[in-house]
């Protein structure tokens, strides 16, 4: 276990470039720097393999959020608890497997982390929730809190809900409901093709798509419904050919990472010109892969988009791009920023880094940043925030001030849902501590 820790964990704000790790430059500031002992936070994520780009993108977001907290003086605790203390992010490579993620969790706990972050796989999140539950029961002196920024299988805050798990991303059913508002008004869609990754999240997306279509667009026929292996398909041409042959006017998919980029690229190459209703079509190479073929054709749902037209939002996005100017690094999510703000706020309110005390404070977290806001729902630990739906368009078109990854294409906001409008009921029956 210790060899895993040394191999996989880097110091605070370490940066991976290929196989090497180098320090992530820290922004200079005139604010007083926290001098207390660091508060260790572990990032358990795919940092190698098919989804390495998604893990690195998450790391940039969280590292930047922690820089902001530390630049304003860190987390303010009583002197008995160390006074002002910085947040320190440590990386653990799950290599895209549950087994490695569980090993990384054990290493992180042994290294002293009491706050663990993960998100890019609902299957991995479910395994971590179960492991954290067992660990916290078995070893109450070393309890940990799990903060989830992207694993959106609805079960994680319903039948599998846990006192120790907090989700900061709207779950799949919430995202689908937002997309369905646009699909409901798109009368050109008569046939749809459903395709997704074959694991809990992908299955949940397709299941909810069928349910909501039957409820809100019973006139629409599902002409294709299939799942494919996660992260193992290198050539999506056979899938794209079937989509085109089906006569579907639209594809609904929860695919993310390379599984989405390769899918939309294959669709373009076979000449499919239908709509793509996606959860993640606004980043990680998808807009560039589609190019002109995606204008007006790709719809994405998110908690926030760069072209949300508020002054605070614009300043927030420009600050991120100044921090990470490379086009390939253009991947910023408001929810990850709000998650780190919620953690800092909750540690301060608890007056301690004790996991149980912080978990109780997280249940009451309510934060604002750059004009965006969110609050944790204590009943199921599902963060409540706005949702927006955008459609791909050329940079410079009305409502498209910013493009994505230097592609020349961005997303124009066509629908905004308040937190109250995006909220959905839950079936969580939580055991509390």
N, C-alpha and C positions, 0 to 999 in steps of 0.2 A: 504493500500500500504506500509506503513512503517513497519507493521508486516511482510509482505512478504520480505522486504529488510533485516530486522534483521535476519529472519530465513534462508534466502537463500544466503545472501552475507557474505563471510568470509573476513578477512583481507588479505592484500597482501600476495601471496604465501602460502595460507592456504592449508592444505593437507587433503583429505578425506580418512579415513581408516574405511570402513564399514559405520556405521552411525555417527561416530565421526569425528571431524576435528582437526588436530594438525598442528603446524607450519612446513612448508617445510624447512629443514635446508638450510641455505645460505652458499655458498662456501666462504671460506676465501680468501682474496686477499690483495695485497699490494697497489693496485690502490686507488686513492682518491675516497671516497664515496660521491655521490651527497648529498648536504645538503638542497636543495630547496624543496618547497612543492611538494608532489608526484603528478604525472600525472596519473589520474585514468583511468584504462582500464577495461571494463566489459567483462567477459566471460559468455555468455548465452548458456548453453549446458545441455544435459541429464546427470545428475550426480546421478540418481537413476533409478530403473526400468530395462527393458530389455537391454538398450544400455548404462548402466552406465559405463561399461568398456571402451567404446569408448570416453565418455566424460572425464574420468580420464586420458586416454592416451593423449588426446589433451591438457589437463591442464598441464601435465608434460612437453610437448614440449614447450608450450608458456611460462610457468614459467621459464624454463631453458634459453630460448632466452632472457627473460627480465633480468635474473641474469647476462647474458653476457653484456648486455647494461649497467646495473647499475655498474658492476665491472670495467668498463672502464671509469667511471665517470658520467654515466647517460646521459640524453639528454641535450645538451648544448644550453641554451637560453640566450638572452641578460639579463643583470642584472635587467632591468625593468620588465622582465617576470619571474624573480625568479632565474636566473642563471642556474647552473647545477641541474637538477631535476631527480629523479628516476621514473621509470615506476612502477606502482603498479597494480597488477592483482587482481580483485575481482570476485568471483564465484557466479553465479546465476543458480539455478537448474530449467531447463525447464520441467523436469519430462517426457520428450518425447512427449509433447503436444504443439500445437500452442498457446493455451489459456494461459498456464503457461509461455511460452516464451514471450508473449506479456506483461504479468504482470511483468515478470522479467525485460523486457526492460524499462517499466515505473519506476520500482524501481531503476534501474541502473541510469537513467537520474536524478531522484530525489536525488540520492546519489552523484551526481556530475560527473558521467562518461560522457565523450564526445566522447569516442571511444568504440565501441561495436564490439565484435568478436563472430562469430557463424559459424557453417558449417555442422554439422552432421544431415542434413535433408534439402533437397531443398524446401520442402513444408513449413517448418518453416522459411527458409531464405526468401522465397517469401512473407510470412506474415510480417516478420520484415522489409523488404524493403518497403512495402506499409505503414507500421506504421511509419517508419523513415521519409518517404516522407511527410506524413501528419503532423507529429510532427514538422519537420523543417520548414514547411510552416506556421504552426500555432504559433510557438514559436521560432522565429529567434534568440533570445538571448541565447537559450540553444540548438542550433543545434548539431547533432551528426553525426559521420561518422561510417559506417558499413563495417568492414573488414571480408571477407568470405574466409575461408581456405579449405572448403570441399564440399560445396553445388554446384553440378556441372550440374544442369539442364541448358541446353544451353539458355533457355529463359531469365535467369537472366542477361545476358549481350547482349541480343538481344531485343526482343519486350518488355521485362520488365526492361530494363536497367535503371539505376538511377545515377545521379551525386553523390549521397551520398554512393553508394555501390561499393566496389572494390573486385574483385575475384582473389585469389592467387592460385587456383587449376585449371589445364587444364579442360575445361568442357567436358561433356560426349561425344560429337561428336569428339573432339580432341583425347580423350582416345581411342574411338572405332577405329578411323582411324589408330592409332598406332598398336592396336591389329590386325587389318585387314591386316597389312603388313606381319604379321606372318601367319595368316590364309590363306592368298593368296598363300603362298608357301607350305602349308601343304596339299599335294595332297591326303593324306590318308583320309581327311575329305570329305565325300560325303553327309552326313546328319547331321544337327545340331538341338539342342533343345534349345529354348530360354526361360529363366525363370527369373523373376524379382519381386521386391517389388511393390505393387500396389499403387504407388503415382507418382508424377510428374517426379521424377528422374528415377525410374524404368521403367516407360512408355517411357521416352525419350530414354533410353538405348536400349530397344527392338525395338523401331521404327527405330532408327539409324542402329541397327544391320541388320534389314531387308533391309533397303535402301542400305547400303554398300555391303551386300552380293549380292544383285541383280546387283550391278554395277561391283563388282570386282570378285565375284565367282558365276556367274549365274548357274554354274553346280551343286551347292550345294542346296539340298532341306531342307526346314525348316519343321521338322517332329513333332515339338511341340512348342507351343507359349502360355505361360500362366503367369499370375500375381498372387501373393498371398498376404495376409494381412501383413502389416509391423509390425514386432516385436511381433506377436501374435501366430505364428505357433511354437508349441513345439515339434512336431513330423513330420519330413520331409520324413518319410519312404514312404508314399503314392506317393509323388512327385518323389522320387528316383526310385520307382518301375516303374512308367510311363516313366521316362527317359530311364531306362534300356530296357524296353519293346519296346520303339520306334525304337531301332536300331541305335540311333544317335552316331556318332563317337566323337562328341564334344558337350559341353554345353557352351553357352555364357550367362554370368550373371553379373549384376552390384551389386548383393547383397553385403552387408557389415555387420559387427558386427556379432551377434549371428545368424542372418538369413543366413549368409554365412557359418559359422562354422557348424551349424546344418545340412545345406544342404549337404556339402561335407562329413560330417561324415555319414549321412544316405546313400549317394551314395556308400561310401566305404563298409558299412555294407551289402548292397544288392548285392555287387559284380560288380558294374558298373566300367568298366576299360577304359572309354573314356577320352578325353581331357577336361579340364576345362579352358576356356578362361575367365579371371576374371578382374575386376577393382581393387579388394582388397584381392586377395587370398594370399598375402604375409605377412599377419599379423593377430593378434588377434585370435590365436588359430587354424586357418585353416591348416597350415602346419602340426602341431602336430596331428590334427584330421585325416588327410589323411595318414600320415606316409609313408611307402614304396610305398603305392599305388599311391602316388602323384608324385613320382620321374619321371621326364620327361613328366608328364601329366598335371601339373598345370602351367598355364601361367598368369602372372600378369603385369599390366602396371602401371607405377608410374612416378612422376617427378624426382625421385632419388631412388636408391637402395644401401644398404650397400656395395655390391660387385662391384659397379662402381670403376674401377681400376685407381684411381688417388691418389697421396700421400695426397692431401688435404682432399679428401673424407674419406680415412682411418683414418686420425687423428681426423676428425670430429666425426666419428662413435665411435671410441675408447673413446673420451671424453664424449660422451653421456652415454656409457656403464659404464664408471667410475663413472659418476654422479648418474646413476640409475642401480645398479648392479644386481638387482633381475631379473631373466629371464622373469617373467610375465610383467615387465615394459619395455621390449625391443620393443619400438614402437617410432620411430623417423622419422619425415618428414622434409625434407629440405625446402619445401615450407612454412611451419609454421615459420621456422627460418628466411627465407627471408622476410616474411610478417612483423615480428617484426622489422627487420632491416629497411624495407621500411618505417614503421611508425616513427621510431626514426629519420631517415634521413629527412623525410618530415616535422616533427615538427621543426627540426633544420633549414631547409631551409625556412619554413614559419616564423621563429622567433617568434612563438606564438603557443598556443594550441587552438586557434580559429578554429572551425570545418571547416568553409568555406576556410580559408587560408590553412589549412592542406590538404583539399581535392584537391585544386588546385596544391599543391606541390606533392601530391600522384600521380597525373596524369603524372608526370615527373619522378617518382621514378625509379632508376636504381641501383641495388645492386649486390654485389658479396660476397660469403662466401664459404670457403673451396673448391675453384675451381669451384663452381657452380655460375651461374649468372641468372638474370632475370630483366625484365623491364616492367613497366605498359604501356599498350596501351591506350592512352587518349580517343580514339574514343568510346570505349565501356567499359573501365575499366576492361579488361581481361588481367591478367598478362601473359607475354610471357616468356616461359622458355623451357628447354629441356624436352623430354620424353624418358623413357627407358622401354623396355620390358624384363622381365626375366622369366626363366623357373625353376621350382623347381628341386633341386638336393641335393645329400648328401653333408654335410660339408666335406671339404677336397678334393672334386672332383675339376678338373681344373676350375678355375674361381669362386669357392665357398669357399672363405676364412672364411666368417662369416655365421653362421646359424641364425635362427629366434627363439627367445624366448626359447633358450636352447633345441630346438626340435631335433637338429642334422641335420636339413634340412634348406637350404638357397636357394637363387635365383641367378642363373647365368645369366648375362646380354647377351641377344642374339640380341638386336636391340637398337640403340641409335638414336634419332632424335634431331637435333638442334632446337633451338627456331624457326628459320625460316621455317624448315621443318614441325614443329608441328602446325604452325600458320594456322588459318582458317578465312575466311571472316565473317563479322558480319552484322546484320540488325538493329543495334542500332540507334535510333534517340533521342539523349539525350537533355533534357532541362538543360541548364547550369545556374549557379548562380554566 
